[in-house]
């Protein structure tokens, strides 16, 4: 009986200290690239951001899936980070300088700029 009571007490205590309102979001969006070097660059840049738990870029689909804490970082900031390292996203374009700094094998056919 004592052990059962202790287990219940520990469970209640653990629940009491669990983070409340711990909201994480997951999003998927297009990030342009062409090779494994692109994948490494994109994921490294995104994963180093405060508030990003993980990211995974798929070469076959050009989609980046990211799990993040929106109270720390916004989806727009994540897209801007991908563009900062030379990779256009579905709605944030890398600067010409960032794109030109990519390794020659990483230069992809850029989508037309949105007006």
C-alpha positions in Angstrom: 0.0 0.0 0.0 2.9 2.3 0.9 4.5 1.8 -2.5 1.3 2.4 -4.4 0.7 5.6 -2.5 4.3 6.7 -3.2 3.9 6.0 -6.9 0.7 8.1 -7.0 2.4 10.9 -5.1 5.4 11.0 -7.5 3.0 11.0 -10.5 1.0 13.9 -9.1 4.2 15.8 -8.2 5.7 15.2 -11.7 2.5 16.5 -13.3 2.5 19.6 -11.1 6.0 20.6 -12.3 5.4 19.8 -16.0 5.6 22.9 -18.2 2.2 24.3 -18.8 1.3 25.8 -22.1 4.3 24.2 -23.7 3.3 25.0 -27.4 5.5 23.7 -30.1 4.6 24.0 -33.7 5.6 22.0 -36.8 5.7 23.5 -40.3 6.7 22.3 -43.7 7.7 24.7 -46.5 9.8 24.7 -49.7 13.5 25.5 -49.6 15.4 25.3 -52.8 18.6 23.3 -53.1 20.1 20.4 -55.1 22.5 18.2 -53.1 23.7 16.8 -49.8 25.8 19.9 -49.2 22.7 22.0 -49.5 20.9 19.7 -47.0 23.8 20.0 -44.5 24.0 23.8 -44.9 20.2 24.3 -44.5 19.7 22.0 -41.6 22.8 23.3 -39.7 21.7 27.0 -40.1 18.1 26.2 -39.0 19.0 23.8 -36.1 21.4 26.4 -34.6 18.5 28.9 -34.1 17.2 29.5 -30.6 13.7 28.0 -30.4 14.2 25.3 -33.1 14.0 21.8 -31.8 14.8 20.1 -35.1 14.6 20.4 -38.9 14.8 18.0 -41.8 15.2 18.9 -45.4 14.2 16.4 -48.1 16.1 16.7 -51.4 13.4 14.8 -53.3 10.6 17.2 -52.4 12.6 20.3 -51.5 10.6 20.5 -48.3 11.9 21.5 -44.9 10.0 20.3 -41.9 10.8 22.1 -38.7 9.6 21.9 -35.2 10.0 25.1 -33.2 8.8 27.1 -30.3 6.8 30.1 -31.6 7.4 32.0 -28.4 11.1 32.1 -29.2 11.3 32.1 -33.0 8.8 32.8 -35.8 8.3 30.8 -39.0 9.3 34.0 -40.9 12.6 34.1 -39.1 13.3 30.5 -39.9 12.7 31.2 -43.6 14.9 34.2 -43.4 17.7 32.1 -42.0 17.5 29.7 -44.9 17.6 32.6 -47.3 20.6 34.1 -45.4 22.6 31.0 -46.2 21.7 31.2 -49.9 18.5 29.2 -50.2 15.3 30.6 -51.5 12.1 29.5 -49.7 8.5 29.5 -50.9 8.2 33.2 -50.0 11.6 34.5 -48.9 14.3 35.1 -51.5 18.0 34.9 -50.8 20.0 37.9 -51.7 22.1 37.7 -54.9 25.2 37.8 -52.8 24.1 34.9 -50.6 23.1 32.8 -53.6 26.4 33.6 -55.4 28.4 32.5 -52.3 27.0 28.9 -52.7 29.4 26.2 -53.9 29.0 25.8 -57.7 27.3 22.4 -57.3 24.7 23.9 -54.9 23.4 26.5 -57.4 19.8 25.6 -58.2 17.4 27.0 -60.7 16.0 30.0 -58.8 12.2 30.5 -58.9 11.1 33.8 -60.3 11.0 36.6 -57.7 7.6 37.5 -56.3 6.6 41.0 -57.0 
